[in-house]
Each structure stands twice: as C-alpha cells, then as structure tokens.
Amino acid sequence: METQKIKESTWMKLENLATQYRFGVIAISLLIIGCLGGIAMNYGAALHIWSLIAVVIPTMTTLSLLLAVAPMRWILNAFIVTLIIDLLVIFII
C-alpha cells in the first residue's frame, strides 16, 4: 500500500513558512497590530462602546498570543481577524 500525499493548500504553505520564520513574523505582527489598534482607537473607536469592544478584544488577544509564542496557526488566524476588524472600524466610523 502507498501512502497518499495530502495536497497543501496555500494557507498551509503560509503557515509552514510562518513557522519557519516564527520570530520575524511575531515582530512584524506585533508592530502592525499594535499600530493599527492605536490608529483605530484614534480615528473614533473610542466614541462608541461597541466599536471600543470590537477593537480592544481582538487586538489584545492577538498581542497576547504573540507574547505567549502560541502556535502559528492561532497567531495567523487572530492576526487576520484583528486586521479585518480594525480596518472595518477605521473606514466605517
């Protein structure tokens, strides 16, 4: 019997690459998410309680995962979610 190869999706390839360059990805993510969260708060996220909660919870979760050196899958998923939410809050409010 032969073992079947599993096709790697683009997301899996990105995760493997991020795992290989873990500390560089952590440094860049820390910079991007930290600054983007601050910009979102500056441009009006603090005006409404719902936007404040929408920005603070994902931003702090991502920063905590980065500082805890969590698995890259968790970090990348939290990074994408935080990036989307912060950009939505910046451009909607």
Secondary structure by P-SEA (a helix, b strand, c coil): cbbbbccccaaaaaaaaaaaaaaaaaaaaaaaaaaaaaaaaaacccccaaaaaacaaaaaaaaaaaaacccaaaaaaaaaaaaaaaaaaaaac
